[in-house]
C-alpha cells in the first residue's frame, strides 16, 4: 500500500479496501475513471450512513 493510502487509513478517513481502490496511481491518471471511482466511493459512504 502506498504511503498516502496508509495515512488516510491511519487517520480513519477510509478503510484499507477503500484506500486501495481510490488511491491508485494509474487510476489517478485518468480523470474520467477517477471521477467515477470518487462517485462510487461517495455513494457507498452515503449508503452506509
C-alpha positions as CSV (number, residue, x, y, z in Angstrom):
1,X,0.0,0.0,0.0
2,X,1.2,3.5,-0.8
3,X,2.2,5.9,1.9
4,X,-0.8,8.2,1.1
5,X,-3.2,5.2,1.5
6,X,-1.5,4.3,4.8
7,X,-2.0,7.8,6.0
8,X,-5.7,8.0,5.2
9,X,-6.3,4.6,6.8
10,X,-4.4,5.7,9.9
11,X,-6.5,8.9,10.0
12,X,-9.7,6.8,9.7
13,X,-10.7,8.7,6.6
14,X,-11.0,5.4,4.6
15,X,-10.8,1.7,5.2
16,X,-7.9,-0.1,3.8
17,X,-10.1,-1.6,1.0
18,X,-11.4,1.9,0.1
19,X,-7.9,3.3,0.0
20,X,-6.6,0.6,-2.2
21,X,-9.4,1.3,-4.7
22,X,-9.2,5.1,-4.7
23,X,-5.5,5.8,-4.2
24,X,-4.3,4.1,-7.3
25,X,-1.6,5.9,-9.3
26,X,-2.9,4.5,-12.6
27,X,-6.5,5.4,-11.8
28,X,-5.4,9.0,-10.9
29,X,-4.0,9.4,-14.4
30,X,-7.5,9.0,-16.0
31,X,-9.8,11.9,-14.9
32,X,-13.0,10.1,-16.1
33,X,-12.2,6.9,-14.3
34,X,-11.1,8.8,-11.2
35,X,-14.4,10.8,-11.2
36,X,-16.4,7.6,-11.5
37,X,-14.4,6.0,-8.6
38,X,-14.9,9.0,-6.4
39,X,-18.6,9.0,-7.2
40,X,-18.9,5.3,-6.3
41,X,-16.9,5.9,-3.1
42,X,-19.2,8.7,-2.0
43,X,-22.3,6.7,-2.9
44,X,-21.0,3.8,-0.8
45,X,-20.4,6.2,2.1
46,X,-23.8,7.7,1.8
47,X,-25.5,4.3,1.8
48,X,-23.7,3.3,5.0
49,X,-24.7,6.5,6.8
